[in-house]
Amino acid sequence: LADELIALSKLVLIEKAKEYSNEGSRFSNFYTAAKYMSDDTSTQLDACIGIASKHFAWIEDAAFGRIAVTDKGIQDHFVDAINYTFIYYFMLIEEFEAC
C-alpha cells in the first residue's frame, strides 16, 4: 500500500510540476502566492505551508470524525500532504544551495 501511495505521489508531483512552474522557476506559483499573504515578509516557504495546511486540516477533521470521508478523499488529501512536504523540502534545499 505504501508503494502505491508513493507511486501516485510521484505521478502527481510530475504532473503538478508543469502547473507550479513558469518563467524558469519550479516554484514560481509559490512566490506569487506569498505576495497575497497578509504579512509582507511572507516567503514561498510560508505559502507552501499555507497551501499544505488545508490538507493537514482535512486529515485532522477526518481523523476526529468531523467530516464524512471516502477512500478517494483520503488518498487525495494524503497524497497532496505528502507532496507539499516534498515541495517544501525541495524549496529548502534550493534555498540552502543558493547561500
C-alpha positions, -999 to +999 in steps of 0.1 A: +000+000+000+028+024+008+045+017-025+012+025-043+008+058-024+044+069-031+040+059-068+008+080-070+026+108-052+053+108-078+029+108-107+010+138-092+043+156-085+054+152-121+021+164-134+018+193-110+054+204-117+040+218-150+013+237-131+036+251-104+063+264-125+067+291-151+093+317-161+121+293-154+113+287-117+100+254-104+083+273-076+071+305-092+035+299-081+046+298-045+065+330-049+033+345-064+011+331-036+034+346-010+025+381-023-011+375-014-004+366+022-012+391+049+024+395+061+046+415+037+075+393+048+059+360+037+081+338+016+074+309-009+080+286+021+052+303+040+029+300+010+037+263+007+029+256+043-003+277+040-015+257+010-005+224+026-023+233+058-057+228+042-048+191+036-034+187+071-067+203+085-088+179+063-068+149+076-073+161+112-111+166+106-113+131+090-093+115+119-116+130+145-148+122+126-158+158+119-163+152+082-176+124+060-147+107+041-143+085+011-114+063+001-106+087-028-108+117-005-084+101+020-060+091-008-061+126-025-055+145+007-027+123+019-010+124-015-013+162-015+000+164+021+030+142+011+036+162-020+036+196-003+060+182+023+083+171-006+079+206-023+087+223+010+118+202+013+129+209-023+124+247-017+146+244+014+173+226-004+172+251-032+174+280-007+204+265+011+222+258-022+219+295-031+236+305+002 
